[in-house]
Amino acid sequence: MALLLLACVTAAVYVLPAGRAILDDGDALYAHVAQQMLERGEWITPYANGVRFLDKPPLPYWLMAISYWLFGVSEWAARLPAALSVFGTGGLLFWMGKKAAGTESGLTAGLAFVLSAGTLFFTLETFPDVFLVFFLCFAFFCYLHWYLEGRTRLWPVLGFFAGLAGAFMAKGMIGIAFPVAIVGIFLFTSKDRAYPRPAHLAGGILLLLLLVLPWHLLAEWRNSGFFQHYFVNEQVLRFLSKRQPVDYSSIPVWLFWVLFLVWFFPWSAFLPVVWKSRKAMSGASP
């Protein structure tokens, strides 16, 4: 019943209003690239207005193009994959919260994500960020299951690396760098430094490579210099604010972190209470 409530809220907020007009330039660009992909039958090299557009990973375009193919080219079809990603992420948070502290906690976790300002802002448009969030959440869902319940099982390890592959194909190198860094820090600070079996780890890495290498190799084969543009210019240099051409503006680091409070609104208002409760619990522990 709780999961059904979460699904209904997600549908009401994201699916029903998804057909409104596309007005933002970035929103229109991503939707158009997917439209060109379907019209051209070209699933390797994305195009925008007939010009190759190799700045971003292809997974969001693939999902939108499939949605166009199934439901016709429309604003609603363009936004449907993002709405489904919100529901998927909310569902994963629900199950993790339920596992940790019961059904009410799971429902709270799912609704907090679905009704956060950042989720609304970045998902009511056709931005790729929500796909990154979904696959990262899926990867950590699998890791949590492996860590708590199934350290001898193969599927959570494969699921974790499949999540990394999806995040990589949705947003680029941060889709692998962030979760690997998080797991590494967790293991470094944990007393229980558990690692997957070598054979399972090798299988996970092989699955990751099988999922991400084909498109990248084909893109380089069809577009000479793709690796330099896609990895160096669009991911490394962009991160360092040295991308060429300079057609964007970055924000100060401090403002980036402050905006987390904005994206998490209205739930960020409860952070002082959470921090106070955490300190009280730490003081009460033996």
Disulfide bonds with the S-S distance in Angstrom:
none
